[in-house]
Amino acid sequence: MLATPNMSILIGDQFDMVVMDEAHKIANVNSQITRLALRLQPKYKYCLTATPIKNHVGDVFPLMGWLCCKDWYKGGRSSAGWPFPMDNASKFTSTFLSKERDLTEEKDKRRADPTWRGVCVKSSPILSRPTSLLRLVKPNLFYIDKPMCNPAYVPPDVQDVRVPFGVEQAKLYAHYMDRKNIASTNAMVKAAVQGSYLRNICCDPATCDQNGDGTDKTPMVKSNFNPKLISTLELVTEILAAREQVVIVSARQGFNNEIASRLEEARIPYGRIDSTIPTRQHSRESAEFKQGKTRVLLMGIKCAEGHSFDQCRNLIITSLEYSYGSFDQALGRVDRLMSKGARIRCVLHRASIEEVMFDTVATKGESADICLKGKRVPRLWKPADISEILAESITAFDDAATEDEGTCEQKWEILKTKMELVL
């Protein structure tokens, strides 16, 4: 945009027009890059982004302020199009967002200070007033979908694969479905914590913090090699046999670690773009996959942006975050504007919280996503509430429908041979 970013302070009003691409990066009003960008005050302003909401609808707060109000960055200024001054982000958040407990931050604080007993709260992806938000943003928003840009675009084939729990995994899952095993006195906090625990056990039972010690007090999962992993590797084998590549997206690092170890056993070249790899190496991992040097690319669901793979049409999603945005970002790694029909498979545990999340959020979208497409939220549309999703998953759970982790390990020996033969 500018050779020297701080020039925006000096000549921010000298441009006739500014077009801001990848505008979703301007999401935090307190970051330096956002404050510098907001100082650009041309006559015409445009923002371009495929994912205006990365985490929650609060991400659009600085973008809308910049677009709708002259000199908004100076503070204390608003307009009819955006009645929230820059220093009033809390009002916007309290108006449109609900709250949930931030377990990761709490864990970090306890690690730094074992005596710390506080509670950390963060904004939830759940939108509280979708109709009001639509009325506010629609005059300044235009949504362009892929078919509008490319009439030859072929939508992806998205299919879900439902698999049972592992036996040990089901016992741990059932343990935390009993709320007396959740350490909290506040009922709302307990529900949020419970949902997070159950998602972790679906994603990464053997190495998640909720795994037990093997006593009657807390069951223990000794292996991540459960039906989800074997199904994922079976899909990978089919794709490799067809001489194609595949991207695998997981919400937890431990599951990627398990897949990586099995690929190494079978001598399948793979790359990784997740929290185990320094950010400075992500571009190299991406380039090697595009060049065909690696056949499989493992990605974290929060890293599933900034890299796209037109040469690859296969994507496997092994776990979900409670956000339509992260799911949509994952799809976009292989579902591109010139796509001729990407093949996307979501491998989910049957009768689990992630299955209910997929049915209620991933396939229908969130109210925030609907609003940002400039569409009125349907009259019969009902916001997905975490407590209701939790209740539905608890009702559906059946620990009889399981498969022993040891049986899955036996299947691996056969599958590994098949995988080695496709090289």
NORKA-V183083 format. One record per residue. N is the residue number from 1. SS is DSSP state (H for helix, E for strand, C for the rest). PSI is psi in whole degrees, 0 to 359 (* if undefined). Layout:
n | ss | psi
N | SS | PSI
N | SS | PSI
This chain:
n | ss | psi
1 | C | 305
2 | C | 141
3 | C | 318
4 | C | 109
5 | C | 322
6 | C | 358
7 | H | 340
8 | H | 332
9 | H | 325
10 | H | 322
11 | H | 24
12 | C | 337
13 | C | 13
14 | C | 353
15 | C | 144
16 | C | 323
17 | E | 141
18 | E | 128
19 | E | 114
20 | E | 105
21 | C | 160
22 | C | 45
23 | H | 343
24 | H | 346
25 | H | 343
26 | C | 73
27 | C | 340
28 | C | 113
29 | C | 344
30 | C | 354
31 | C | 153
32 | H | 317
33 | H | 324
34 | H | 315
35 | H | 323
36 | H | 318
37 | H | 322
38 | H | 340
39 | C | 349
40 | C | 118
41 | C | 65
42 | C | 175
43 | C | 322
44 | E | 134
45 | E | 136
46 | E | 142
47 | E | 133
48 | C | 128
49 | C | 145
50 | C | 341
51 | C | 77
52 | C | 336
53 | C | 112
54 | C | 320
55 | C | 306
56 | C | 170
57 | H | 344
58 | H | 343
59 | H | 335
60 | H | 354
61 | H | 306
62 | H | 328
63 | H | 313
64 | H | 323
65 | H | 317
66 | H | 318
67 | H | 326
68 | H | 346
69 | C | 122
70 | C | 136
71 | C | 35
72 | H | 329
73 | H | 342
74 | H | 346
75 | C | 152
76 | C | 11
77 | C | 138
78 | C | 179
79 | C | 175
80 | C | 327
81 | C | 335
82 | C | 94
83 | C | 22
84 | C | 111
85 | C | 164
86 | H | 326
87 | H | 17
88 | H | 34
89 | H | 327
90 | H | 325
91 | H | 317
92 | H | 315
93 | H | 314
94 | H | 335
95 | H | 319
96 | H | 349
97 | E | 147
98 | E | 176
99 | E | 154
100 | E | 164
101 | E | 136
102 | C | 93
103 | H | 327
104 | H | 314
105 | H | 322
106 | H | 318
107 | H | 317
108 | H | 320
109 | H | 321
110 | H | 327
111 | H | 321
112 | H | 327
113 | C | 97
114 | C | 340
115 | C | 355
116 | C | 132
117 | C | 26
118 | C | 184
119 | C | 133
120 | C | 135
121 | E | 141
122 | E | 166
123 | E | 139
124 | E | 153
125 | E | 351
126 | E | 129
127 | E | 132
128 | C | 330
129 | C | 72
130 | H | 320
131 | H | 319
132 | H | 321
133 | H | 317
134 | H | 315
135 | H | 328
136 | H | 318
137 | H | 337
138 | H | 321
139 | H | 340
140 | H | 18
141 | C | 140
142 | C | 129
143 | C | 130
144 | C | 120
145 | C | 173
146 | H | 315
147 | H | 330
148 | H | 328
149 | H | 328
150 | C | 99
151 | C | 339
152 | C | 359
153 | C | 136
154 | E | 121
155 | C | 156
156 | C | 155
157 | E | 100
158 | E | 119
159 | E | 145
160 | E | 142
161 | E | 114
162 | E | 125
163 | E | 157
164 | C | 168
165 | E | 161
166 | E | 158
167 | H | 309
168 | H | 321
169 | H | 318
170 | H | 323
171 | H | 318
172 | H | 319
173 | H | 314
174 | H | 325
175 | H | 316
176 | H | 353
177 | H | 340
178 | C | 112
179 | H | 344
180 | H | 346
181 | H | 3
182 | C | 119
183 | C | 86
184 | C | 147
185 | C | 339
186 | C | 125
187 | H | 319
188 | H | 317
189 | H | 318
190 | H | 319
191 | H | 317
192 | H | 317
193 | H | 318
194 | H | 315
195 | H | 319
196 | H | 316
197 | H | 313
198 | H | 322
199 | H | 318
200 | H | 320
201 | H | 328
202 | H | 322
203 | H | 313
204 | H | 67
205 | C | 324
206 | C | 330
207 | C | 6
208 | C | 159
209 | C | 341
210 | C | 353
211 | C | 143
212 | C | 195
213 | C | 6
214 | C | 359
215 | C | 176
216 | C | 337
217 | C | 314
218 | C | 118
219 | C | 158
220 | C | 136
221 | C | 121
222 | C | 346
223 | C | 141
224 | C | 2
225 | C | 81
226 | C | 181
227 | H | 329
228 | H | 316
229 | H | 316
230 | H | 323
231 | H | 320
232 | H | 314
233 | H | 329
234 | H | 319
235 | H | 319
236 | H | 317
237 | H | 317
238 | H | 318
239 | H | 317
240 | H | 324
241 | H | 332
242 | C | 9
243 | C | 38
244 | C | 168
245 | C | 168
246 | E | 141
247 | E | 132
248 | E | 124
249 | E | 127
250 | E | 151
251 | C | 350
252 | C | 138
253 | H | 323
254 | H | 324
255 | H | 320
256 | H | 321
257 | H | 319
258 | H | 317
259 | H | 316
260 | H | 317
261 | H | 323
262 | H | 322
263 | H | 322
264 | H | 319
265 | H | 320
266 | C | 2
267 | C | 40
268 | C | 122
269 | C | 129
270 | E | 163
271 | E | 169
272 | E | 137
273 | E | 86
274 | C | 191
275 | C | 352
276 | C | 346
277 | C | 129
278 | C | 142
279 | H | 325
280 | H | 344
281 | H | 354
282 | H | 320
283 | H | 321
284 | H | 317
285 | H | 319
286 | H | 316
287 | H | 319
288 | H | 325
289 | H | 318
290 | H | 327
291 | C | 355
292 | C | 9
293 | C | 333
294 | C | 148
295 | C | 334
296 | E | 139
297 | E | 121
298 | E | 127
299 | E | 144
300 | E | 147
301 | C | 333
302 | C | 345
303 | C | 358
304 | C | 59
305 | C | 155
306 | C | 348
307 | C | 131
308 | C | 154
309 | C | 87
310 | C | 334
311 | C | 351
312 | C | 130
313 | C | 6
314 | E | 130
315 | E | 135
316 | E | 123
317 | E | 121
318 | C | 350
319 | C | 161
320 | C | 152
321 | C | 160
322 | C | 72
323 | C | 126
324 | H | 329
325 | H | 315
326 | H | 323
327 | H | 316
328 | H | 321
329 | H | 318
330 | H | 316
331 | H | 324
332 | C | 353
333 | C | 327
334 | C | 343
335 | C | 90
336 | C | 174
337 | C | 324
338 | C | 14
339 | C | 143
340 | E | 29
341 | C | 80
342 | C | 153
343 | E | 112
344 | E | 129
345 | E | 130
346 | E | 115
347 | E | 114
348 | E | 149
349 | E | 130
350 | C | 142
351 | C | 42
352 | C | 173
353 | H | 327
354 | H | 331
355 | H | 316
356 | H | 320
357 | H | 317
358 | H | 316
359 | H | 327
360 | H | 336
361 | H | 304
362 | H | 324
363 | C | 349
364 | C | 341
365 | C | 167
366 | C | 164
367 | H | 324
368 | H | 318
369 | H | 319
370 | H | 316
371 | H | 317
372 | H | 349
373 | C | 3
374 | C | 22
375 | C | 145
376 | C | 136
377 | C | 125
378 | C | 148
379 | C | 321
380 | C | 0
381 | C | 136
382 | C | 127
383 | C | 140
384 | C | 117
385 | C | 134
386 | H | 318
387 | H | 324
388 | H | 320
389 | H | 318
390 | H | 315
391 | H | 318
392 | H | 320
393 | H | 324
394 | H | 319
395 | H | 323
396 | H | 340
397 | C | 138
398 | C | 106
399 | C | 359
400 | C | 334
401 | C | 73
402 | E | 168
403 | E | 132
404 | C | 136
405 | H | 326
406 | H | 323
407 | H | 321
408 | H | 321
409 | H | 323
410 | H | 323
411 | H | 329
412 | H | 322
413 | H | 320
414 | H | 316
415 | H | 323
416 | H | 320
417 | H | 317
418 | H | 320
419 | H | 321
420 | H | 327
421 | H | 337
422 | C | 349
423 | C | *
